[in-house]
Amino acid sequence: MADLKVPSLQHLARNWRNDANLVMRILVRLARNPPIFNYNPLFAAVRDLLVLGVPYQQVIEGIRRIKREDIRLNLLEVMPLIRDHFVGVSPDFFQGVERRLYPVGRGLMVPFEPPMIYGIGGQLYFPWFSFWRRNPLAKERLSLFVTLVDEIILQDPDLEDARFEVLDFSALDGERTLKIIDAREIPRVGDREKQEMLGIFAEGYFLAQSELRRQPEEPAEDREEKRDSDQLGLFDESST
């Protein structure tokens, strides 16, 4: 049976649909055609640039040593945007955030693990990196994600004053750009609507589990042919 992983908070929002059966089909497809890599090296690159002061070209050379060409090229096209965004930024401190679990419903606990926070002049910054090339979070899915993150952050007095930004590195007209989304400008989902949305996702998740148990797994060669390059890191919390 294909392994259905518990999605991260952002992937819950991205894969949400207003129909449990649609959620089920999406999750079954992802379980049978899992992501081929994640973007963890980019978080390491941000740390090297901001904290360790490693020269940009030296960071690039490290990425160029990655053997797989598709991974290497994907990372290299994002790096100039990261460099331009953080140029001149000198944090007073930089640290990770403890992993949390968010209760979605029916016992489903979804992980949430921000890659980093940093502070400058007394202001705390909480950037969320979205590296999907296509179909980034938008509209009601973005509202759901921001609402859930807001709820988690407000539970932590150390983070409640953080400036929450979504850094969207998706491609526009074939070329990646950086769109900075101030979370304060995103409409929140009301509590009743939020519960309904989470209930739909939880139902779809457990339907997907049942479907995967019922149907035999496809041969490996068939799964490889159906891979979608936009599935990169879909279930890794640190890859977005």
Number of C-alpha atoms within 10 A of each C-alpha: 14 18 14 19 14 16 21 23 23 28 21 25 23 19 17 24 19 11 13 21 17 17 23 27 16 17 27 23 17 20 20 22 20 23 18 15 15 20 21 16 16 21 15 12 22 20 17 16 21 19 17 10 11 14 10 15 9 13 18 15 11 11 19 16 10 14 9 9 11 11 17 14 13 13 21 15 14 18 18 13 16 17 15 10 13 12 11 9 11 16 16 13 13 17 12 11 14 10 11 12 14 16 12 19 15 10 8 17 17 19 19 21 16 18 21 19 20 20 17 13 9 8 13 21 19 20 20 21 21 20 25 22 22 15 10 17 21 13 10 18 21 21 21 28 23 24 20 20 19 17 13 16 16 14 11 10 9 10 18 15 14 18 16 22 19 19 19 21 24 21 16 11 7 9 10 18 18 19 14 15 15 13 20 12 9 17 14 18 19 12 10 8 11 17 14 13 22 18 16 22 27 24 19 24 26 18 19 24 20 13 15 21 13 10 10 10 14 13 9 10 8 11 14 14 9 11 17 13 14 14 19 21 21 24 23 21 22 22 23 24
